[in-house]
Amino acid sequence: MRIKWVDYGKGVAILLVILGHVALGSLQSGNFHGSDVLILHIILEMTYAIHIPVFFALSGYFFKPITKFNEIWPREFKRLVSLGIPYITFSRFWCKFSSLT
């Protein structure tokens, strides 16, 4: 069963990431001057100061420490497979299609 407040926290953090990227793009566009630049800087600094710690805190909430030494290898193997297969797959696609351009 999902924990609703964790989902809401992730949703808010994702919205802050989007807001930060929009503020950064707006700032880099050079279309804003004066106090607008200051406001964009404040938005950028506040969103980046908040959303990363929120993601760390929410992921740490679900961290399960290893209590026995023989649990290390099965857990790491599962992570290796779940992260390694997509990494290798997308890396091969990226190399193949990026060499076409």
Salt bridges, closest charged atoms under 4 A:
ASP7 OD1 - ARG2 NH2 2.92
GLU76 OE2 - ARG79 NH1 3.48
